[in-house]
Amino acid sequence: MQNDMMSAIRAVVAEEVGKTMGRQVELLEKIAQFLGIEPSPAPAASAPKRTPVPPPSSKRPPAPATAPKRPSSVPVRKWVKPEAASKPTRAGPAPQKSRGRPRAAGRTATAAAPSSSPGPETSVSYELGQEVRYKQGRGSFSAKVKSIDAKAKTVTVERVSDGKQVVRPFDKVTSA
């Protein structure tokens, strides 16, 4: 029963392949006529049929047999590196592509003003418990000063929103 189904399937597949190949041959002949190429009167011999190879019993494929040696009349094709002289040369080094946001983008007028944030050369005096605002990542937060390290120029602040303590440099902290 299974053999009958397999042979029926094979017959249907062979018929469909024959129809498709016939259409392909017709199209190729039309293309040849359009291009002005004379098709050969004898139909081309079809490729020899291959005998089905049973799958190997083990998972590992068998070792390949030694490859047939090419005749000495067949030249070896080697990859040739294109000449460096064919490329246009530049006088200087290649320009670096910038990544990310431009330096001036995203800055507001108040953040760019020199009076809004103290410079590193000016002495900044913060007091314990003072209300300040500090920058962290993309945001700005309200906080209270917990401790000041003048030598390292850092301030430990506690966020008003969630009580988290963070250490920020003087230039990232402004009085509220």
Secondary structure as GFF3:
##gff-version 3
##sequence-region A 1 176
A	DSSP	alpha_helix	2	35	.	.	.	ID=ss1
A	DSSP	three_ten_helix	84	86	.	.	.	ID=ss2
A	DSSP	alpha_helix	109	112	.	.	.	ID=ss3
A	DSSP	beta_strand	131	136	.	.	.	ID=ss4
A	DSSP	beta_strand	139	149	.	.	.	ID=ss5
A	DSSP	beta_strand	154	159	.	.	.	ID=ss6
A	DSSP	beta_strand	165	169	.	.	.	ID=ss7
A	DSSP	three_ten_helix	170	172	.	.	.	ID=ss8
A	DSSP	beta_strand	173	175	.	.	.	ID=ss9
###
